[in-house]
Amino acid sequence: SVSTVSRVIAGHPDVSPSTAAAVQEIIDRRHFSVNRAARSLKQTATMTILVMIKGRNNMLFASMLEHVQEAVTPTGFTVTAQYIDEDANEVAEAEKLISEIKPRGVIFLGGEADHFGSHAHRIGEDCPAVVLTNSVASAGIPGVSCVTTNDFLGAQAATQYLFDHGHRRIGVIGGNPEVSIISMHRRQGVIAAARSYGVDFDPESAYVESRFSMKSGYESAMSLLDSVPGLTAIYAMSDMMAVGAIRALKDRGLEVPRDTSIIGHDGIEWASYMVPKLVTIRQPQEKMAARGVEILLGHIVGDLDPKEEILDIEILDGESVRSLTAK
């Protein structure tokens, strides 16, 4: 393929010795030499910043995309957004688009550190990137940074909030911890909070996996109600899951918070206008987006030092959690 030949010419190590030898033999036999002018035309980048968005129904990312666009507009760059499935490999998908549209940089809304280690060939020095809402610091790639919050502490705070209001029969709706680092850290935060209160949290029965959508949150809440008798509260790892869970509770004849309390995570704008108003863990979306754009622009002009910034979360109080403690 063209890309394999290009990697051999550029001296990239990710080509097998036998393939590299075969390509080099043809280069020598054909007396091939690189056309520098053609290479320059092909490699010319546009004034575009590519935004990769994991999940087509994620209202947090939809809101953050708006904030990214607001931060990018004054810089003279334009934004091209690409939605992908939440289970897709965002780095592999971005690599394909980089070849086609030649952006100056990439902002990932959601991402996994492992994907950068195994798939990032162009991302980094050639095309810098910033990941928002997740840490990829462990990848240690020059030109790849992240701005996020501490998911462990956020989930711990959410669970402690429920415990402080007297709840002990708590169920959790979250992503697949084997695939999603965010879900893994949040589940660990739940377990740590439960232990600190002397509560035995059983992930096998009290944790139901869900996609980050209302529909999946609805289905997972139904399963949770069946698996945890006497459930008094639910922690949903996204506000969209929480919206679906509230509908499921309603369809089971349960009222929030009279019968079952619920707390979400993300702090999307909808949470403040729901009935009841959702208690949620708020991520600073606007600040995260603005700082991510600022770091990416620094990468583009030559500062390739990878950065990790962890911003503070806050609990937005609401009406969806009932206190069971004696007055």
Secondary structure, DSSP 8 states (H G I E B T S, - for coil): -HHHHHHHHHT-S-S-HHHHHHHHHHHHHHT----HHHHHHHH---SEEEEEEE-TT-HHHHHHHHHHHHHHGGGT-EEEEEEE-TTS-HHHHHHHHHHHH--SEEEEES--HHHHHHH-SSBTTTB-EEEESS--GGG--TTEEEEEE-HHHHHHHHHHHHHHTT--SEEEEE--TTT-HHHHHHHHHHHHHHHHTT----HHHHEEE--SSHHHHHHHHHHHHHHSTT--EEEESSHHHHHHHHHHHHHTT--TTTT-EEEEEE--GGGGTSSS--EEEE--HHHHHHHHHHHHHHHHTT-----EEEE--EEE--SS----S--
